[in-house]
Amino acid sequence: VYEGVGHDSWVQAYETEALYDWFMKQQLE
């Protein structure tokens, strides 16, 4: 567990960006 470093927020933001990127790639196919 990470505390006081905003780890969860960073991971959530990263995963959201990765998911969005994947979604956009699916639309191009």
C-alpha positions as a printed NumPy array, in Angstrom:
array([[  0.   ,   0.   ,   0.   ],
       [  1.377,   3.379,  -1.032],
       [  0.532,   6.303,   1.207],
       [  1.004,  10.043,   0.798],
       [  2.341,   9.82 ,  -2.742],
       [ -0.867,   9.818,  -4.773],
       [  0.042,   6.396,  -6.148],
       [ -3.563,   5.306,  -6.636],
       [ -4.404,   8.517,  -8.482],
       [ -1.356,   8.135, -10.744],
       [ -2.168,   4.529, -11.553],
       [ -5.803,   5.39 , -12.224],
       [ -4.811,   8.21 , -14.565],
       [ -2.281,   5.998, -16.373],
       [ -4.748,   3.149, -16.8  ],
       [ -7.425,   5.546, -18.031],
       [ -5.035,   6.951, -20.632],
       [ -3.963,   3.476, -21.705],
       [ -7.581,   2.344, -21.962],
       [ -8.496,   5.416, -24.006],
       [ -5.549,   4.8  , -26.338],
       [ -6.607,   1.174, -26.777],
       [-10.208,   2.215, -27.422],
       [ -9.159,   4.672, -30.112],
       [ -7.035,   2.013, -31.81 ],
       [-10.038,  -0.326, -31.879],
       [-12.068,   2.365, -33.64 ],
       [ -9.447,   2.602, -36.391],
       [ -9.7  ,  -1.072, -37.28 ]])
